[in-house]
Amino acid sequence: MGAFLEKRRPPAHIRPQLDIGVRVSGQSVEIFEVRPRWHRPQEKFETPVAKATYVKSQGIWRVFWMRRDLNWHRYDPAPEVSSVEEFVEIVHEDKHACFFG
């Protein structure tokens, strides 16, 4: 995930206005954007971008993207991958503009 952040994070001078973060929770890895609130710039908020959840019984990672309805949806072009590296590659490439628009 460190290599992904190095590629995708904006330059240091832009990060107070837009940054990217990663969180590991249970068997899921989540990628999100961090921005200041427009009406309270001292407060930051996170916008989910992508998530991969490991299914131990099958040895796969399920890939999700956050739609406008604020629910996670399976990423149909590649709903399952075999590694976190493959997940990161799909998100970074963003062929269908689902993750970063």
Phi and psi in degrees as a GROMACS rama.xvg file:
@    title "Ramachandran Plot"
@    xaxis  label "Phi"
@    yaxis  label "Psi"
@TYPE xy
-61.326  -42.1069  GLY-2
-65.1707  -38.3561  ALA-3
-61.7427  -46.9273  PHE-4
-61.6256  -39.9826  LEU-5
-60.7443  -38.1476  GLU-6
-72.9942  -42.4711  LYS-7
-92.859  -24.5177  ARG-8
-65.0002  140.827  ARG-9
-70.3646  167.614  PRO-10
-57.5687  154.134  PRO-11
-53.5696  -36.9734  ALA-12
-71.3973  -16.6958  HIS-13
-93.9265  -21.7501  ILE-14
-56.1646  -29.6922  ARG-15
-63.9812  -22.6029  PRO-16
-100.093  -27.1844  GLN-17
-157.105  125.802  LEU-18
-142.521  170.139  ASP-19
-125.077  139.836  ILE-20
-132  166.582  GLY-21
-133.507  139.537  VAL-22
-133.5  137.316  ARG-23
-109.463  125.151  VAL-24
-137.818  113.932  SER-25
61.5233  -121.274  GLY-26
-104.611  21.6308  GLN-27
-120.351  147.7  SER-28
-117.71  127.872  VAL-29
-122.428  137.32  GLU-30
-110.503  135.127  ILE-31
-145.057  157.8  PHE-32
-95.8975  149.294  GLU-33
-123.453  125.964  VAL-34
-139.513  158.512  ARG-35
-76.8445  150.055  PRO-36
-67.9132  141.385  ARG-37
-67.7789  -34.8943  TRP-38
-93.5491  -11.7858  HIS-39
-140.933  78.3416  ARG-40
-61.1873  -18.8586  PRO-41
-73.4265  -16.8451  GLN-42
-97.5684  138.371  GLU-43
-104.158  150.701  LYS-44
-134.456  155.932  PHE-45
-109.223  139.867  GLU-46
-118.426  115.308  THR-47
-61.9169  141.915  PRO-48
-117.331  -52.3121  VAL-49
-151.464  154.645  ALA-50
-146.274  142.457  LYS-51
-126.898  132.294  ALA-52
-120.259  128.926  THR-53
-81.5098  130.663  TYR-54
-108.163  97.5807  VAL-55
-59.1928  -41.6879  LYS-56
-63.0279  -24.1088  SER-57
-109.931  -11.5626  GLN-58
66.8485  34.1229  GLY-59
-129.204  164.754  ILE-60
-112.172  127.602  TRP-61
-91.5404  135.35  ARG-62
-105.4  133.785  VAL-63
-131.382  155.47  PHE-64
-133.087  153.192  TRP-65
-91.3987  117.865  MET-66
-88.716  175.92  ARG-67
-59.806  -26.3067  ARG-68
-77.9648  4.22036  ASP-69
64.453  28.1111  LEU-70
-118.43  149.283  ASN-71
-75.9964  136.185  TRP-72
-128.275  145.292  HIS-73
-60.845  140.109  ARG-74
-85.3396  95.3356  TYR-75
-58.6164  -34.4469  ASP-76
-61.1638  -29.4624  PRO-77
-151.597  76.1043  ALA-78
-68.6677  -20.0399  PRO-79
-140.44  141.656  GLU-80
-133.732  165.564  VAL-81
-95.3306  -9.63283  SER-82
-152.623  161.108  SER-83
-64.4763  -36.1389  VAL-84
-60.1356  -40.0771  GLU-85
-66.1853  -40.554  GLU-86
-59.1486  -48.1994  PHE-87
-60.9372  -40.742  VAL-88
-62.2914  -43.0513  GLU-89
-62.791  -45.3107  ILE-90
-65.6755  -44.4523  VAL-91
-62.9385  -42.382  HIS-92
-68.1056  -42.8982  GLU-93
46.3132  50.1089  ASP-94
-53.0212  -35.6373  LYS-95
-104.818  12.7637  HIS-96
54.0111  38.0731  ALA-97
-88.9826  -31.0785  CYS-98
-89.6547  -53.9434  PHE-99
-110.663  5.58542  PHE-100
